[in-house]
Amino acid sequence: MSEELRVIISGGGTGGHIFPAVSIANAIKALRPDAKILFVGALGRMEMQRVPAAGYEIKGLPICGFDRKNLLKNFKVLYKIWKSQQMAKKIIKDFRPQVAVGVGGYASGPTLNKAAAMGIPCLIQEQNSYAGVTNKLLAKKAEKICVAYEGMERFFPADKIILTGNPVRQALLDTTISKEEAVKSFGLDPTKKTILLVGGSLGARTINESVLQHLDLVKSSDVQFIWQTGKYYSAEIAERLKGQDIPNLKVTDFITDMGAAYQAADLVISRAGASSISEFCLIGKPVILVPSPNVAEDHQTKNALALANRDAAIYVKDVDAPDTLLELAVKTVNDDAWLKSLSENVLKLALPDSAEIIAKEVIKLAK
């Protein structure tokens, strides 16, 4: 075995950054079991819990984003950026990585900036069809840029780009449960069509309102629904559903086994985060995408259109969803030819083995 491989992986903030980061780490470990991997995240963000839960060490930086509403607060932000850069430099000095990987999110900025300044080769992974601010700034310093969509030359130097797709949660691809077993595991009828509604790990108010405003349609339809409300909204929704008896509606605040949930569903209604879209492509799942309008540069709409323009998904604007989403979903799930077409078209956009392809590039850069 050659010299021990040491890798820093930095970024996070949302599941959309963390899932790919952990998948890349797992793929590096599969290829090089001797590899030492250290994560660098932002203090107080999701990665500080999720990464240790996946079995990896993480260091936190006090970095945060600029406050566009209260400019005076940004003096504190500038200090935190400076402090994070000093801490990143010390972490890199102590850990001595041969390569640094950035997946987007606040922490990857200072970490990869310092790594590049110290002569360590850098690779960045961009999940979205519209590049994030941090990755656009880091692109000049990166040796390789792994992307999930074609046409990313708009943001990055063409000679650095590798089309790899987004690494997804391996458990989703390894699901062995049958559709019938999956439907039964949610206490529903395997002979009926099933729609899964998910708004991300925190839930989505628009998707939740789309159900709450059309409970009569839910009750009267011959379709059943698995509805993940998100923990943030669960108490309010439980209150609004009090006294309602809707046997074809399974309500839960959080789904731990998303593999079973996807297997149970004939149709999914979802936000348009990059990781979710990559999952739908790989498992060939018909989906209605309702992009969140509250994200940087409206990148979820661009993600959704990348599929909808190829008839690989149905796109519904956030503002239109409360009025139209449920009716459209029931109509779609009862149209077998349409479901088959959506499934076939979304499968064509799948880029499998993403994590392994990226891991091989990381190992090559380390040499």
Summary of the structure (lengths in Angstrom):
residues: 367
radius of gyration: 21.3
end to end distance: 13.0
largest distance: 65.9
contacts: 1298
relative contact order: 0.13
helix: 47%
strand: 15%
